[in-house]
Amino acid sequence: MQVLQVHFDPRGSPALLAQRLQESVRAGARSLLVLAGDGVAWPAVEVDPLLQGLPVPVFGGVFPQVLHGTTHTETGLLVVALRNEAMVTTVEGLDTPGTDFQAALATAAAAARPCRTQLVLVDGLAPFIADFIEAVFEQIGGGASFLGGGAGSLSFEVRPCLFTPDGLRSGVGLVVGLDSPLGIGVHHGWQSISGPFVVTGSEGNTITSLDYRPAAEVYRACVEPIVGETLTPENFFQHAKGHPFGIERVDGSLLVRDPIVMRGEHLVCVGAVPVQRMVYILRGEVDALISAAQQGTVQAVQALQAAGRPAAGGLLVDCISRVLFLGPRFSEELQAACEHLRQAAGPEAPLFGMLSLGEIANNGTHLLDFYNKTFVLGAFGHA
């Protein structure tokens, strides 16, 4: 990913988006990354003509918040002008059962495979993200660095949230090939406090039973004594943001999965939880989460350096629920990332990105995964 310019505005609008897109094209951008905060209205009727009329590929999304340096805001707008031309593939059907993602990706994948970086953006509230990501990895393979995340709103209302060359869309996934490397760092810092439990019933991103008991019953039995309050649909997210699930991997590490809604005795998560997997209930300590950001930044820079490229900046995909959990101390997480990035890349190295509904990455030791509550940094080199 070769960055030409980064335009950041603390408060965006469709009119400002039009201006920034035009400025970037005039500056010589060969493709455009657009990241916008959900605190501003982005009506498709106004945004679609702006995207459809561009002479270069465009991609991105509307996220709970965007970030630039140590600033994060729900009203911000980032337009990143890139020197390299992106290969953008839009795939429909992440909200539709039975979609054949393999077929949808097959043609595009053949052209995308030579690209060293694959950015993957999805509608973060769609129920079939896992199927899509699996197809992406199977079609493109493990030779690339993968980075991305889930767009959408903290209201959990489904609405158009992905910027594509055809306009603002919902229920879709984007695969964006770029011919320049990224170094990927992935860390979360959450620790197990209860379990393991076997997922004995699930439907996409909804857990229906654990150990053959209703999922919400098991979760309440663990979390209510800790928070000192009865969990209800109204207060569920307030307490669940500090007590995610961890899905056990083959190597014993934990893939964090965020429960966001209690619907009867079922728990709706950001991302799929497969049947017969072992899961734990986790809890985070503030200092451990901030340390994870430091570790993730170091890992990303070292991975890029191992590919023979010094770091020039970082594209950060960080989970919005880390903001909600850390509160005022979230600024320390961003500060830690900035400091470690600038030690390696110089005092002017840009850090920018989004606070997402789920993170997507392959850190070189696992298959491509959809994470929650996780710090994921892509370190990029000089153009």
Phi, psi and omega in degrees: 000113184254107187273127177266309181213150172236113174264122175237129175234127181299334176226118181262176176193161175303322179295318179291323176301315178302316181296314182293323177297315180297317180298320181292319178296318179297329181285351177106016179300139176258349171198164189225130173255125181241123177236124185230150178275145183285353179284358177243143177288132177235073183292132182302326182298332178266326186278322185305312180298328179294318182284319183291336184269003184281144178275358181231159179297145179227146179202160179152201183192170174259121187239162177308321174210161170240163183223150177213114187064234178261009178264133173224138188206146178277354181250003189282166177222128174240126171239115184252117178274126182251145179281334183260149182280129181271147173256104187259122175243125178255127182242123179277165166097013176290350176251013186235123179299142173081008179297133179272086182290331179300312180294321182295331184263346191302311184293313181294326185297323182300320179282332186277337187305323180292344182290133184280342179233136175235113173269130184236115180241139183224160167290110189292348179257002179286143185279348187242038178297316184300318179296320180295313182296321177300318179293322178302312183292320180293324183280322185264327177091177188267011182283344183260164168270128181251137178209142176173195182186179183262126176272166178138189189244146174289350172287348184061023174270126181285125178203166181304129187217000180242128175278122179231166176300341180264357180129187180276127189226157172239162176067022183237167171235148177244136171240121188238112179270132179228135185268062171200148189280156168236143168264127187254133173236131184226118175211152179232320176086003180275149183234148181286139174236347181202147179119185013275157172239147176266131175284104182262355175202129175204153177226098182063245182262019180241123175271124181260328179209149175233129183051038179062021173243155178305134187302317182294326179297315179296316182296315180299319182299329179275315192273325184301318177297333181283315185272345178070031183207147175287130179281132178231165176303330183285321183257005188302309185296326179304319181267327183292334181298338178260002184219071179282175171269154171236119178271124184286131174268173181299324182275004179091349177287165185244129173265116187283137179228128190266113170281130185240337183220135170258113183245096189066236177259012179255154179241119179269128183245165171272092183110158186286151173232103187292151175295147177073010173272152176271131179231154177237159169262133189247164172216148181249146169252137188305312183297326179292322179292320178294321176298325178298324177296320177298314181297320180296322179293315178299316180299317181295315181296317180294324178295321178291318179298325178296335177273006176086019182234127173287149182287144175241342182178185183216137171257114186256129170245106185238146187281135179299331180287343171291323175298313182294326180283314184282335179060227183300337182278358175299330178301331178291327177295314179295321179297319179298317179296315180300314183297313182290324178294317184285335172298324182272326191248354181106159188293342181261006183298124181281139169241124181210164178161210187221153172258113202247171169260075183099145184238148183235129179194161168230111184269014175095349181242353181227167168294168179298131185231156172254110184263163166232156174052035189235144176269119181230119182240134171252111177274129179245158183262184179289149178292000000 
